[in-house]
Amino acid sequence: MAAPLKAVDGNADRAGDLLALMSDLAARARAAARVLALAPPEQKNRALEAMERAIRASSAAILAANAEDVAEARAAGNMTASFIDRLTLTPARIEGMAEGIAIVRGIADPIGVVTESWQRPNGMTIERVRVPLGVVGVIFESRPNVAADAGVLCLKSGNAVILRGGSDSFRSCRAIHECLVQGLREAGLPEAAITLVPTRDRAAVGMMLSGLNGAIDVIVPRGGKSLVARVEQEARVPVFAHLEGVNHVYVDGSADLAMAKSIVLNAKMRRTGVCGAAETLLVDRAAVAKNLKPLVEMLLDAGCEVRGDDAVQKADARVKPASEEDWDTEYLDAIIAAKVVDGVDGAIAHIQDHGSHHTDAIVSADEAAANKFLSEVDSAIVLHNASTQFADGGEFGFGAEIGIATGRFHARGPVGAEQLTSFKYRVHGTGQTRP
């Protein structure tokens, strides 16, 4: 067995040359990917079962590591409350990680599934079959649970994964990664199948974006504007774009007010720092007298800052004026922009101009309006009478997600095990030759 990569709680120069480190890491991942592509479902599931046990058994160690990360972030003095929330692990969140692994283990193995089959006039049979992507590079910030989600989904789908977590969650990710490696070891799978970049050096991100000489097949970024901008500028391999969650809730004139209040409050305030949080409230002008003031007062009383247009400002003196920038902002905080629009067409037009194609919802008792919204809003996830906070692979039954893909290439919405596959064609003949 090859010597393990040295974990470094600091800069890469303490472990030697960074390029040599990353090249070695990538070579091991590539070799592991070849093994995983052929691993039977039973072996992968044994690894997942062992990972689930290890996460639960190591809960105290994971919490202790996370407490150090959180303390360091608080000491920095420049982290928002929503950032601290994303960084923080609790016993319930660790149990959620374990439960997610159990769900992933229980879903059907996507590899080798024949999705389509047909016979040609010459007698040849052609099959389209799912295969792994190869090596997935996941670059993420602050949320340490992504290490578990990405690791187990890549394993289930027969891919090796290279994880590069944020510097702020370095210790937490390392503790979680140790549990994942334990599962691989128990199942007899290569430990490099799930690799954590063992350095905080930011140059490692650039090397991953370069593809490490063809070793990485796809990049999945999970982070804020600066990371997304860097990925867009530097990536030399395909990217599952996970862009901003400038998400909207449109309250139609026909909406039940009690339902609308419940959905809007949950969509904004359940967890303000997640990508599925609502950032803009749109209210139908036809029912302003009935709906606007109660919705705005509810948000303000819940501790949410409201920035609104003229009509929204008139609803409550505590509303602050909205700037043009507010309509395009992912706050990830207890702040929401609010605007009155002319019906479902006005809502769709606003979302088209200002949305990020992530998640948008309509609250309406009018099926025609709801169907129009669901058909015409070009977002990865559209909801009718449900909170935007359901934008989550676990809530979709995927067990976990590696991200929410907002682009139109290959995968869209929550990226689970099935979305981490490609396909190839198998052709069965009986001696046919082409004339």
N, C-alpha and C positions, 0 to 999 in steps of 0.2 A: 504494500500500500504506500502511496506517495505521502511524503511528509505533509502535515496539515499547514495551511496558511496561517501565519502568525497574526493574531489580532492585535491591533495597535490603537490605544486610546490616545491618539494624538496625530501628529503629522507623519506622512508616509516615509520621510527620510529616516525615521527611527526604525523602519523595517527594511531599509535598503531602497534600491531604485524603484520608483513607483511604476514605471513602465514595465519593468521585469515582473513586478508583483501582479499587475493587472493582466499581463500576457499569460502568465502561468495560471492565474485564476480562470481566464477565458478558455485556455486549452483544456483544463480539467472539466469545465462545464460542457464543452463541446463533446468530449469523450463520454461524459455522463448522459448527454442527450441521446447518443446512439444506443445506450443501454436502455434508457427509459422508453424510447420509441417502441421497443420490442418487449417490454416488461408486461407480463399478464396482469389483468385487472386484480386478481387475487393478491398478488405481491404488492401492488400499489396500495390496495386497501389495508393490508397488514401494516404498512408504513403509516398510513393515516390513523389507524386505530392506536398505534403506539405513540404517535404525535399527540393525539387527544389526551391519552393518559399522562404523557409527560407534561403537557401544559397545565393540567389540573394539579399534578404532583409538585410542580415547580412554581405554583402560584405565589408563594411567599417570596421566593427568590426574584421572580419577575417584578413583583410589587416593590421590593427593596431597590432593585436597579432603576425602576421607573421613578421612585422617590428621589433618587440622586439626580436624575435628569430634570425633574420638575423643580427641585431646589436650585439647580444651576440656572434654569431658565428664569425663575423668579428673581434670583440674585442679579441677573443681567439688567433687570429694571425696565426693559423696553418691550416686553411681551404683552399682548392683549389678553383679556380674560378668555376670549374664544380660542386663542392659540394654546393657552394653558389647558383648556378643556380638551382640545384635540390631543394634546400630549399626554394627558393624565390617564392612567389605567386604574381601574377599581376591581375589586373581586368580581363584581357583576360583569364588567367588560371582559375580564379574563375568562369567565365562564361562558360568555358569548362567543369568544374565540374557539373554545373547546366544542361548543355546540355546533358552530359553523363547520368545524372539521368533520364532525359526525354526519352532518347533512351532506357535505361534499362526498364523503365515503359512500353514502347511500344512493347517490344519483348514478344513473347508468354511465358506464365508461364510454366516452365518445369515440375512442380510437378504434379504427377498424370497422366502424359502422358504414354500411353501404346505404348512401342517401338516395341513390337513383340507379336504375339498371334498365337497359334496353337492348334489343337485338336488331342488328342491321340486316338488310336484305341478303347479304352474302353469308349470313349465319353467324357472324362474330357477335359475341355478347360484350357490351361495354358497361362497366360499373364505375360510379363515382364513390370513392371511399375516403373517410376522414383520416387525416394523418396529423401528427404534431407539427408545430411551427419550427421547433428546434431549440434555440436558446433565446429566452426572453429576458431583456434587461428592464428592471423596474426601478425607477428613480422617484423617491417619494420624500415628503417632508412632514415632520412633526407627529404623524399618527403611527405609532409603533405597531398597532394591530395589522397594518398593511403587510408587514413582514409575514405574518401567519397566513393571511388571506391569499396573498400572491403565491407563497410557497406551496400551499396545498392545492390550489387550483392548477398551477403549472404541473405539479406532480400528477394529478388526476388526468390531465390532458396529455401526459407523456412528454412534457417539455422540461428542460433544465432551466433554471432561473438564476440570474445574478441580481441580488438586491443591494441597492445603495440607499440606505435610509438617511434621514436628515441628521445633521450633527447634534441637534438638540435631543434626539431620541437614541443616541448611539448605544448607551448601556442597555436600554430597554430592548432594542432590536437584538442585541447580542444575546440577552437572556432568552428571548423567544426563539432565536435561531438555534440555540443549543438544544432546545426541545425538538425542533424539526429534524436536526441532524440525528438525534437519538432514535427517532422513528425510522429514518432511512437505514441507520445502522442495524436496527433490530430486524428489518425486513430484507437485509442483504442487498440493498441498493447503494449505488455510489454516493458518498457524502457530498460530492461536488454537484449533485443534482439540485441542491438548494444552497447557493453560496451567498454569504453576506460579505460585501466589500469591507475588509478589516481596517479601514482608515477613514479619518474625517477629512482628508485632503480633498479639496474641491476639484483638483485637477483630474481626479478619478472619474468625475461626471463627464468631462470632456472626452476622455478616452472611451467611455461607454457609448457616447453619442457618435463617435467615429466608427463604431462597429467592431473595434479591436481586430482589424484585419479580417473581417468577415466572420468572426466568431459569434457575434450577436445578430439574430435575425429580425428582431423587432424591439422597439423601445416603448415602454408605457410610462409616461410621466404622471405623477400625482403631486401637485403642488400649486403654488400661487403664480402670480403674473410673471415674476422674474424667472422662475424655472421654465414656465411655458415659453416665454420669449427666447430663452437660451436654447431650448430644444428646437424651436422653429428655425432658429438661425444656424445651429450647428449640426443637427442630426444628419447623418449620412446613411441611415437605415430607415425602413418604414416605421411610422409612429402611430400608435393608437392614441389619438389626441384626446386628452382629458382637459378641456378648457374650462373657463370660468362658469360658475353656476349662477348666471343672472336670471333667476327663475321668477315667474309671475304667477299670481293667483288672480283670475278675473272673476268677479262676482256679478253674475248676470242679473238683470232686473227681475227674473222669475225665481231667483234663488230663495230658498227657505233661510230666513235670517239666522235662526239658531244654528243651522248646519253651517252656514257661511262663517259665523263667528268661531265655531269650533275648529273648522278647517284652517282658517286664516291664522288663528292663534297658534295652532300646532305647527303649521307650515313655517311660521316665522320664529317662534320662541321655544319649540321643543329642544332643539340644539341649534344655536345660531351659527356655530362654526363649521357645520357640515356643508358639503356641496349641494345638498338637496334643499337647503333652507330657502324660503321665499325671500326675495329682495325687493319686489315691487308688487303693490296691490293696485289692481285696476277695478274701478267700480262703474257700473252701467249708469249713464246719465238719466235713463228713464226711471230709475228707482233711487235716486240720490236722497230724496226726502225720507225714504224708509230705511235705507241701508248704510249710508255714508257715516253719519254721526255715530251710530252704535259701534261700527267697526273701528273707527278712528279712536274713540274713547276707550274701547277695550284694549287696543294696542298700547296706548299711552298709559293706561292704568296698570298694565302688565310690565311697565318699565321699558317699553320700546320707544325709541325716538322716531317720530314720524316727520318726513320731509315731503311736503305736498305742493300741488299746483294751487291756483287761487281758490278753486271750489273746495279743496280739502282744507286749506287754511281757514276758510270761513266756518268749517264744521267744528273747530276747536282752537282756541287761542294759543294752545301749547304747540301746535303744528309749526314747524319751521319751513321757510320757503325752499322749494326744491330747485336746484340748478340743473342745467342741461346734463352735467356730468353724472348727476344722481341716477338718471334713467339707465346708465350704462355701468353702474357700480355693483360689484359683489362685495357687500359689506362684511359678511361673516361675523356679524356683531348684532346687537339689539338695536338695529336701525332699519327702517323700511321707507322706500319711496312710494308715494300714493298719488294716483291720478284718476280723474273722471274721464271716461271715454264714451263714444257714441256707439253703444251696443257691441255685439260680438265682432262686427266688422272693424270697429275702432280698436278693440282689444287685439285682434289679429294683426292689424296694421302696426300697432305700437310694438308688439312682440317681434314682428318681422324687422323693424328698424332698430330695436334695442336688445333683443334677446341674444343668448349665446348658444341656442340649439341644445340646451341641456334638458330642463324639465319645466313644464308649464301646465297649469291646472285651470279648469273652469268649474265654478259652482253654479249649477243651473237646474231648474225643473223642466226646462224646455228641451226636449230631445233633439229637435231640429237645430237649435243653437249649439247644443253640446256636440252633435255630429259634425257640424260645420267647423267648430273649433278643433276637434280631434282630427279632422281630415286636412285642414288647411294650415295649422300651426306646424312648422317644420322643425320639430325638436325631437331629440332621441326618445324622450318619454313625455307623453301627454296624458293627463288624468281628467276624469269627470267625477266630481263630487268626492274627491279624496285629496289628502295632503301631499304636497310635494316632497315631504320627508320620507315617502315610500320609495324614493329614488335610491335604491340600495339592492345589491345583489342578493343579500340574505332575505329581504322582503319579497323578492321575485322567486324565491325557492331555489336559488343557485347555491345556497350555503354560505357564499362569500362572493366578493367581486375583486377584480384586480384594478378596477376603475370604471368610470362612466365614460364611454367613448362618445364624443359629441360630433365626430366627423361622419363621413359617409363611406369611408373605405373599410371594407371587410367586416368590422364589428361596429355595432352602434348600441348605445344604452349600456346597462350593466354587463361587464365583460366577465363571464363565468367560464367554466371548463370547456363547454362546447365552442364558445367564441374564440378560444385559444387554439383552434385547429384550422388547418387548411384542408386541401383534398388532393387526391391524385386519381388518375383513371387507370383501371385495370381492364385489360382487353383479353378475352378468352377466344381463341380460334381453334380451328380444326385443320389447319394447314393452308389457310387462305393466303394468296399472294395478290398483289395489286396489278391489274392489267395496265 
